Each structure stands twice: as C-alpha cells, then as structure tokens.
Amino acid sequence: MERIESIKNKKIKSWKKLLTKKGRQKSQKYIIEGFHLVEEAIKADVQIDYLLISENLNQDDWLKNITVESIELSEEVSAELSDTETPQGIYAILPFPEPINYKEIDRPYLFLDAVQDPGNVGTLIRSADAAGFGGVVLGEGSADLFNPKTLRSAQGSHFHLNIYHGDLISWIRRFQSEEKIVYGTALDERAVSYIGEKPETNFALIVGNEGAGVNSEVLKETDKNLYIPIKGQAESLNVAIAASILMFSLYQ
Amino acid sequence: MERIESIKNKKIKSWKKLLTKKGRQKSQKYIIEGFHLVEEAIKADVQIDYLLISENLNQDDWLKNITVESIELSEEVSAELSDTETPQGIYAILPFPEPINYKEIDRPYLFLDAVQDPGNVGTLIRSADAAGFGGVVLGEGSADLFNPKTLRSAQGSHFHLNIYHGDLISWIRRFQSEEKIVYGTALDERAVSYIGEKPETNFALIVGNEGAGVNSEVLKETDKNLYIPIKGQAESLNVAIAASILMFSLYQ
C-alpha cells in the first residue's frame, strides 16, 4: 500500500483543496470523512478514486475486504485533510456525481430556497431521506452539497436521493404542470396551519433561508402556504426542524 | 462609559474564562453573545451584570434605552470574547440563575438523556419552547446549558422554560407518582410507532444520546416507548429532529 508521510506531498496538497468550494469546483471532486460516510459510499456503489486511511486507524473487518485503491497516511497528514477537531482517520476522494436527468415524480420532493447553513442543508437531506422523500432541489443561495459540514450532517443520505440544483420557480412550474401540489412555508397571513392538512403522496414542500424564510416571489407561485403554530415564546423553529415536522406530517 | 482596549485587562481575562465550563462553574456566571440573545435576556428581565458593546457596533434604538452598566470594547477585545467567526460585537455577562424549585406540572416536559452535542441541546430547548412545553430536564452526560453553542442554538428559549438538571429515573418516578405518562424513545421491538398516539396534555418525553439512544435502564422505567418509522434509507434521524416531530405530534 502506498504511504504518504509529508503534508507537502502533491496529492495531499490537491486533496486539501477539496475542503473549499473553489477547490472542489476546479477538480470536480469531493472528499468524505469518517467511517459512516465511507461505508455509505461503498454501499451506494459510487465511484471512489482513493480510500485514505490513517496509520493509527483500528480497521473494521468490512474495510479489509475493499478493493478500492488505498493509501496509508501518517497521523499528521491525516489531520491535514480533516474538517473535524477529532479526525476518525478515514477519508475517500470521490468524483462529483454525473448530473441526473429529470426523473418521474413518484414521491414528494423538498425544495430549499437559500438555506445557508451547511449543517441545516445536510440535516434536511437526512430528514428527507428518512421521511421517504424522492429528492431535494437546492435552490440558489443554498449551502454547497459537498461542503464537509453538509456531508457530515447528511450522514450519507445524499447517496440515496435525487439531488438537483436549480431555479425553484422552474421546478414549481414543472411540478404544477404534472398536477402535483406545491406547498410553500410562511409565517404570516399568507399561510394556513399544517394541522389537518391531508397527507399527500406526491407534492413539493419549499422551506427557506434561516433569517428571511422563503422568498416572496417564490411564495406567489405556490398552491398553498403552510405554517407551524408556535405555542410558547420561541419566535420560530430551526428550518431543519420545521421542514421535518411538515415532511413527516404531510407524507405518512 | 468605561472602555477596554487591552485583551490583558483583568475583566476581559475573567470573562474569557466563561467560554469554558470550568470557568463558568468557578465564577457561577455565563456570557451570551449577539443581538438576539441580549434582547431576549432584557425581555426576560433577568439579572445582567454587564453589557459589553464593540466600538464598531451599529446600535439599535432599543439598546440606547437600556439602564444596565455598559462597557465599550475595542474590536480586538470584542473578538477575544467571541465564540463565533464573525462576532456581532455585543455580549452580556449574567449570573447563573437561581436553582428553581420543583413546580406543578401543567404542561409536558422534555427529558434529555446524555444528549452530547451543544447544538442539539440548544435546538431541543428552542423546539420544546415552540411546542409549548413547560420545561426541560437535562440528565447526566448532556451538554452544558451555558456552553455558548448551546445558548446560540437555544436562541433565548432557556429564559422561557423551567430548566432542571437531575437524575432521570427520579424525574420519571416523580411524573408517574402524579399519574403523568412517561414516553421513552427507542428504535427496536421495545417501542411502538408514534403515529396514532393520542395527543396528551401532560406527559414527559425522553430522548437520548446521539449514538446510543436512551439508556436501557431508563427505558425500563417508562410507561411506553415510541419510535418514528423511517421510510427511506437513512438509518436514523437527528435527535433534535426526532424529538421535535414527537413533541409537535403528541401535544397539539
């Protein structure tokens, strides 16, 4: 097995750039970190360019049977590639997935309008997967899917769903042209309580930016806008929490 | 107004220690950061020892009418006290709240069993507030309430709820002695789906550690254990997401 001991190694330098959006865009690759994500990548049967393993890693049995090209890293080199304070010491380098064609809508979709926090975007993808949704559309201004924090929060669910990047207005029209209902979310008189809304089998749910919510131009195009009644003194819910309550309530 | 320009100033040194649990325990004080939290503290009418304002802060009108002792900080000193990468430049130093006596249970409570991530604990407190819960009990092994990340995620909801620290088994017995139902959460055959569970007006809901879930000794003491059916390929939900789905579903 190849071994890398220097943080000045060319491969390490190029992989370290994958921690930034610019570096990922340039090379069309991304890095995943941690046992769970690497195991999910292998389960999902996606292309893996390299598997990187720290010298100190206590290797699980499943890892020993993998045929992907593996490289051993010294502990210092491993830490150099990590986005976390306590690296697990296992990474994989993956090419960006091929853009997926538009597929038939046979399950609900979640649309994200400028959700900025990578942890929120990742948690939304994980929750959409758990709720049985078919896909997620990342609208403009949303955090990068391949940001290490997004991937860590998504826990591998980006391998399970159809994930698109696109203009939400076009996506709303696409759903409506197929007679699927499109729900926005809003906190004011433009919205109705989600309680009592009949579960649907095919629909889109749009949630928005952490501060500003869903853009008002987008809300004008929806079929119905929902809100979650707040009973205590909190002003609002975290966007990933609100979306998850709605996803599990609308799609049962 | 007093002004501090040196990070070696004694007050700054002592307040910087409030970013650690040890420092907070020793002085029985904590620090809050950002407009929203400071405004919530003022609204909640809690004791504030000092209000700290960066020299560059664009002061909102409400801030000018505050009678709390204010100190101006140079930008460098302000950054020294911040737990964030982009400090807003406003802080307050607060004494720990007095321990609250056991109050009558007139609303549901959320119990946390070793929820380790401060962001999760904070989001759980915010969601419990939004759901109309009366309080949160932090069991052993849970993240510190006064950790800056907990407070940031809670968005001031810790000012609105009764928050206790305590042994969960004792709390379960206390609720049961008053004939309130206690729900655990589990992912296996010890649990039933939450769907169709009739909303209750007074109960306790227990959620657990991010990896291990609720301790099995605790689950033995509950009246009923619930789970959320997962429909996709995700292995689980984030604990704050799962708890929020249950809180909003059980208490309407």
Chai-1 contact restraints between the chains, C-beta under 6 A:
chainA,res_idxA,chainB,res_idxB,connection_type,confidence,min_distance_angstrom,max_distance_angstrom,comment,restraint_id
A,T123,B,N238,contact,1.0,0.0,6.0,A-B,restraint_1
A,R126,B,A234,contact,1.0,0.0,6.0,A-B,restraint_2
A,S127,B,I241,contact,1.0,0.0,6.0,A-B,restraint_3
A,D129,B,G232,contact,1.0,0.0,6.0,A-B,restraint_4
A,D129,B,A234,contact,1.0,0.0,6.0,A-B,restraint_5
A,A130,B,I230,contact,1.0,0.0,6.0,A-B,restraint_6
A,A130,B,G232,contact,1.0,0.0,6.0,A-B,restraint_7
A,A130,B,A234,contact,1.0,0.0,6.0,A-B,restraint_8
A,A130,B,L237,contact,1.0,0.0,6.0,A-B,restraint_9
A,G132,B,K231,contact,1.0,0.0,6.0,A-B,restraint_10
A,G132,B,G232,contact,1.0,0.0,6.0,A-B,restraint_11
A,S157,B,A234,contact,1.0,0.0,6.0,A-B,restraint_12
A,H160,B,Q233,contact,1.0,0.0,6.0,A-B,restraint_13
A,I230,B,A130,contact,1.0,0.0,6.0,A-B,restraint_14
A,K231,B,G132,contact,1.0,0.0,6.0,A-B,restraint_15
A,G232,B,D129,contact,1.0,0.0,6.0,A-B,restraint_16
A,G232,B,A130,contact,1.0,0.0,6.0,A-B,restraint_17
A,G232,B,G132,contact,1.0,0.0,6.0,A-B,restraint_18
A,Q233,B,H160,contact,1.0,0.0,6.0,A-B,restraint_19
A,A234,B,R126,contact,1.0,0.0,6.0,A-B,restraint_20
A,A234,B,D129,contact,1.0,0.0,6.0,A-B,restraint_21
A,A234,B,A130,contact,1.0,0.0,6.0,A-B,restraint_22
A,A234,B,S157,contact,1.0,0.0,6.0,A-B,restraint_23
A,L237,B,A130,contact,1.0,0.0,6.0,A-B,restraint_24
A,N238,B,T123,contact,1.0,0.0,6.0,A-B,restraint_25
A,I241,B,S127,contact,1.0,0.0,6.0,A-B,restraint_26
A,I241,B,S244,contact,1.0,0.0,6.0,A-B,restraint_27
A,S244,B,I241,contact,1.0,0.0,6.0,A-B,restraint_28
A,S244,B,I245,contact,1.0,0.0,6.0,A-B,restraint_29
A,I245,B,S244,contact,1.0,0.0,6.0,A-B,restraint_30
A,I245,B,I245,contact,1.0,0.0,6.0,A-B,restraint_31
A,I245,B,F248,contact,1.0,0.0,6.0,A-B,restraint_32
A,F248,B,I245,contact,1.0,0.0,6.0,A-B,restraint_33
